[in-house]
Amino acid sequence: MTRETMGDLVAFLAVARERSFTRAAAQMGVSPSALSHTIRKLEERVGVRLLTRTTRSVSTTEAGEQLLRTIGPHLDEVQREVEGLSELRDKPAGTIRITSADHPAQTILWPALARLLPQYPDIHVEISVDDTLRDIAEDRFDAGVRLGEQVAKDMIAVPIGPDLRMVVVGAPAYFAGHPRPRTPHDLAEHRCINLRLRTLGGVYAWEFEKHGRELKVRVEGQVAFNDERLIVKAAIASLGLGFVFRDSVEAEIADGSLVEVLSDWTPPFTGYHLYYPSRRQQSPAFALLVEALRYRGEPVSAA
């Protein structure tokens, strides 16, 4: 069946059911004369008269009535399926894959998903946690989460968290036997807890800045972890100094379990962004997730 024949059958169905060219034309958004021409072409194609026209009414012939009974239910089913596709388009559903470092996955993505997903059971989210800057197009991710300064310029970047700070912390018991460092160079005289990068395998060099001067320091100590939470535990246990995100130890600093040092060497920096290709056509589910993650200035809760 050609596309033209399908259109003619839809036109016939409208006229046969409305029993009026005027009402059917208004329903289809065409002129009555154009609709009449369409029906005449259909009748010529099938070789029989389908409609009986008078000055006052329109009715189906026997052939027209048979065609109406035959095609009517099928075209109605097609219409329902098309409407169903439109509903699917507007309904938040589908799978969203995101690559993220551990810290934002724990402190930003998870709290947002815990609030969002119970309301939308047809949305599925996969989070892949690693330390590398993944090629989200090549690795078939819908989006990634990284610090704003790490996002490529050709990506759309949506802020999803506040500015961040790294801090050097140690337990009061540790400082009872060691002087507090006054500059990053003093860390050479201290036991420190190293962070081994999960994916790259290297050891992270602690990064400092003061008055525009940047400084990277390689530290030594008894233990190294690839998990910030274990670094915090080791620092509380007086195994050395840790270098962690401040929002990860705010409670410990507040209750005195940990003491912050070198704060004048750790200024805030741009926080996390959700990034994705500018050419990406957003699905309703993806657009909903972006809005749920978008940072608007209020504190991000990990509850």
CORKA-V721706 format. One record per residue. N is the residue number from 1. RES is the residue in three letters. SS is DSSP state (H for helix, E for strand, - for the rest). OMEGA is omega in degrees with one decimal (NA if undefined). Layout:
# CORKA-V721706
n	res	ss	omega
N	RES	SS	OMEGA
N	RES	SS	OMEGA
This chain:
# CORKA-V721706
n	res	ss	omega
1	MET	-	-179.4
2	THR	-	176.6
3	ARG	H	179.9
4	GLU	H	179.4
5	THR	H	178.1
6	MET	H	178.6
7	GLY	H	178.6
8	ASP	H	178.9
9	LEU	H	176.0
10	VAL	H	178.5
11	ALA	H	178.2
12	PHE	H	-179.1
13	LEU	H	-180.0
14	ALA	H	-179.3
15	VAL	H	-178.3
16	ALA	H	-179.5
17	ARG	H	179.5
18	GLU	H	-175.7
19	ARG	-	-179.5
20	SER	-	175.2
21	PHE	H	-177.4
22	THR	H	-178.7
23	ARG	H	179.4
24	ALA	H	178.7
25	ALA	H	178.3
26	ALA	H	178.9
27	GLN	H	-176.5
28	MET	H	179.1
29	GLY	-	176.7
30	VAL	-	178.8
31	SER	-	177.7
32	PRO	H	-179.4
33	SER	H	178.2
34	ALA	H	179.4
35	LEU	H	178.1
36	SER	H	178.8
37	HIS	H	178.8
38	THR	H	-179.4
39	ILE	H	178.6
40	ARG	H	178.7
41	LYS	H	179.3
42	LEU	H	179.8
43	GLU	H	177.2
44	GLU	H	-177.7
45	ARG	H	-178.1
46	VAL	H	175.1
47	GLY	-	177.2
48	VAL	-	175.9
49	ARG	-	-177.9
50	LEU	-	-177.4
51	LEU	E	172.4
52	THR	E	-177.0
53	ARG	E	169.2
54	THR	-	179.7
55	THR	-	-175.1
56	ARG	-	-173.5
57	SER	-	174.5
58	VAL	E	178.0
59	SER	E	-179.5
60	THR	E	171.1
61	THR	-	178.2
62	GLU	H	178.2
63	ALA	H	179.0
64	GLY	H	179.4
65	GLU	H	178.1
66	GLN	H	178.7
67	LEU	H	179.2
68	LEU	H	-179.7
69	ARG	H	-176.0
70	THR	H	-173.5
71	ILE	H	-175.7
72	GLY	H	-179.0
73	PRO	H	-178.7
74	HIS	H	178.7
75	LEU	H	175.9
76	ASP	H	179.1
77	GLU	H	176.5
78	VAL	H	-179.8
79	GLN	H	179.1
80	ARG	H	179.1
81	GLU	H	178.1
82	VAL	H	177.9
83	GLU	H	177.4
84	GLY	H	176.6
85	LEU	H	178.6
86	SER	H	177.9
87	GLU	H	178.5
88	LEU	H	178.7
89	ARG	H	-175.8
90	ASP	H	-177.2
91	LYS	-	178.9
92	PRO	-	-178.9
93	ALA	-	176.8
94	GLY	E	-177.7
95	THR	E	177.8
96	ILE	E	-179.6
97	ARG	E	-176.7
98	ILE	E	170.8
99	THR	E	-174.5
100	SER	E	168.4
101	ALA	-	-174.1
102	ASP	H	-174.3
103	HIS	H	178.0
104	PRO	H	176.6
105	ALA	H	-179.0
106	GLN	H	-169.8
107	THR	H	-176.2
108	ILE	H	-176.1
109	LEU	H	-176.2
110	TRP	H	177.9
111	PRO	H	-179.9
112	ALA	H	-179.7
113	LEU	H	179.3
114	ALA	H	177.8
115	ARG	H	-171.0
116	LEU	H	-168.0
117	LEU	H	177.8
118	PRO	H	179.9
119	GLN	H	-175.5
120	TYR	-	-174.8
121	PRO	-	-179.5
122	ASP	-	175.1
123	ILE	E	178.2
124	HIS	E	-176.5
125	VAL	E	172.2
126	GLU	E	176.3
127	ILE	E	177.0
128	SER	E	-175.6
129	VAL	E	172.7
130	ASP	-	-174.1
131	ASP	-	-174.4
132	THR	-	173.8
133	LEU	-	-174.9
134	ARG	-	170.6
135	ASP	-	-171.2
136	ILE	-	177.7
137	ALA	-	-178.4
138	GLU	-	-177.0
139	ASP	-	173.4
140	ARG	-	170.0
141	PHE	-	175.7
142	ASP	-	-177.6
143	ALA	E	175.6
144	GLY	E	176.3
145	VAL	E	176.9
146	ARG	E	175.3
147	LEU	E	-176.2
148	GLY	H	-177.5
149	GLU	H	-178.5
150	GLN	H	-175.3
151	VAL	-	179.7
152	ALA	-	-174.7
153	LYS	-	-177.7
154	ASP	-	179.6
155	MET	E	166.5
156	ILE	E	-178.0
157	ALA	E	-178.5
158	VAL	E	178.9
159	PRO	E	-179.4
160	ILE	-	178.6
161	GLY	-	-178.9
162	PRO	-	171.8
163	ASP	-	-175.5
164	LEU	E	173.3
165	ARG	-	168.5
166	MET	E	178.8
167	VAL	E	171.4
168	VAL	E	-177.3
169	VAL	E	175.0
170	GLY	E	179.7
171	ALA	-	175.8
172	PRO	H	-179.9
173	ALA	H	177.5
174	TYR	H	-178.1
175	PHE	H	175.4
176	ALA	H	-179.4
177	GLY	H	-178.8
178	HIS	-	177.2
179	PRO	-	178.9
180	ARG	-	179.5
181	PRO	-	178.5
182	ARG	-	175.7
183	THR	-	177.6
184	PRO	H	178.8
185	HIS	H	-178.8
186	ASP	H	-178.2
187	LEU	H	178.0
188	ALA	H	-179.8
189	GLU	H	-176.0
190	HIS	-	167.6
191	ARG	-	-179.6
192	CYS	E	-177.8
193	ILE	-	-175.0
194	ASN	E	172.8
195	LEU	E	175.0
196	ARG	E	-177.1
197	LEU	-	-171.4
198	ARG	-	-173.1
199	THR	-	-176.2
200	LEU	-	177.6
201	GLY	-	179.3
202	GLY	-	177.7
203	VAL	E	-176.5
204	TYR	-	174.6
205	ALA	-	-177.1
206	TRP	E	-174.2
207	GLU	E	-179.2
208	PHE	E	177.5
209	GLU	E	176.5
210	LYS	E	-179.4
211	HIS	-	178.6
212	GLY	-	-179.9
213	ARG	E	179.4
214	GLU	E	-176.0
215	LEU	E	174.7
216	LYS	E	-175.1
217	VAL	E	171.9
218	ARG	-	-175.3
219	VAL	-	-179.7
220	GLU	-	178.0
221	GLY	-	-177.3
222	GLN	-	-171.3
223	VAL	-	173.7
224	ALA	E	179.9
225	PHE	E	171.6
226	ASN	-	-179.2
227	ASP	-	-177.6
228	GLU	H	-178.5
229	ARG	H	176.7
230	LEU	H	175.3
231	ILE	H	179.0
232	VAL	H	179.5
233	LYS	H	-179.4
234	ALA	H	177.9
235	ALA	H	178.0
236	ILE	H	179.9
237	ALA	-	175.9
238	SER	-	177.2
239	LEU	-	178.1
240	GLY	-	179.5
241	LEU	E	177.3
242	GLY	E	178.3
243	PHE	E	-170.1
244	VAL	E	173.6
245	PHE	E	-175.9
246	ARG	H	-178.6
247	ASP	H	178.2
248	SER	H	-174.8
249	VAL	-	-179.2
250	GLU	H	-179.2
251	ALA	H	-179.2
252	GLU	H	176.0
253	ILE	H	-178.8
254	ALA	H	-176.9
255	ASP	H	175.2
256	GLY	-	178.4
257	SER	-	178.6
258	LEU	-	179.1
259	VAL	E	179.7
260	GLU	E	176.8
261	VAL	E	179.8
262	LEU	-	-177.5
263	SER	H	179.1
264	ASP	H	177.6
265	TRP	H	-176.8
266	THR	-	179.4
267	PRO	-	177.7
268	PRO	-	177.3
269	PHE	E	-175.6
270	THR	-	-176.1
271	GLY	-	-172.5
272	TYR	E	177.0
273	HIS	E	167.2
274	LEU	E	-178.3
275	TYR	E	179.9
276	TYR	E	-175.9
277	PRO	E	-179.2
278	SER	-	-178.6
279	ARG	-	-175.5
280	ARG	-	174.1
281	GLN	-	-173.8
282	GLN	-	170.6
283	SER	-	176.4
284	PRO	H	-179.5
285	ALA	H	-179.3
286	PHE	H	178.9
287	ALA	H	178.8
288	LEU	H	179.5
289	LEU	H	178.5
290	VAL	H	-179.0
291	GLU	H	178.4
292	ALA	H	-178.3
293	LEU	H	-173.4
294	ARG	-	-178.4
295	TYR	-	-176.3
296	ARG	-	174.5
297	GLY	-	180.0
298	GLU	-	179.8
299	PRO	-	175.7
300	VAL	-	-176.9
301	SER	-	177.3
302	ALA	-	-177.8
303	ALA	-	NA
